[in-house]
Amino acid sequence: MGSFLCPNGTLFNQEYFVCDWWYNVDCNEAISSYGLNARIGVVEE
């Protein structure tokens, strides 16, 4: 497990797992995307 900081002017977009411009990220909606973490590393059959 690692960590990183997003560059100035950006926030972590939980929906896409990327640093995105602050105006594209709705922090109030981030909680609804937490379940996406469970899919990391899962191989679709």
C-alpha positions in Angstrom: 0.0 0.0 0.0 1.4 3.4 -0.9 0.3 7.0 -0.7 0.8 10.1 -2.8 -0.3 13.7 -2.9 -2.2 15.2 -5.8 -0.6 18.2 -7.5 -1.7 21.7 -6.5 -5.2 22.6 -7.7 -6.3 19.0 -7.9 -8.2 16.5 -5.7 -8.4 12.8 -5.7 -11.4 11.7 -7.7 -12.6 8.5 -6.0 -14.8 7.5 -9.0 -11.9 7.4 -11.5 -8.9 6.8 -9.1 -7.0 9.9 -10.5 -6.1 13.4 -9.4 -8.6 15.7 -11.1 -9.2 19.4 -11.2 -10.9 20.6 -8.0 -14.0 21.7 -10.0 -14.6 18.2 -11.3 -14.6 16.5 -7.9 -17.7 16.5 -5.7 -16.3 15.5 -2.3 -19.9 15.1 -0.9 -20.4 12.2 -3.4 -17.1 10.5 -2.8 -18.6 8.2 -0.2 -20.9 6.6 -2.8 -17.7 5.6 -4.8 -15.9 3.8 -1.9 -17.3 0.5 -3.0 -15.2 0.7 -6.2 -12.1 0.0 -4.1 -13.3 -3.6 -3.6 -13.1 -4.2 -7.3 -9.4 -3.4 -7.5 -7.5 -6.5 -8.7 -10.6 -8.5 -9.4 -10.4 -10.4 -12.7 -13.6 -10.4 -14.7 -14.5 -13.9 -16.1 
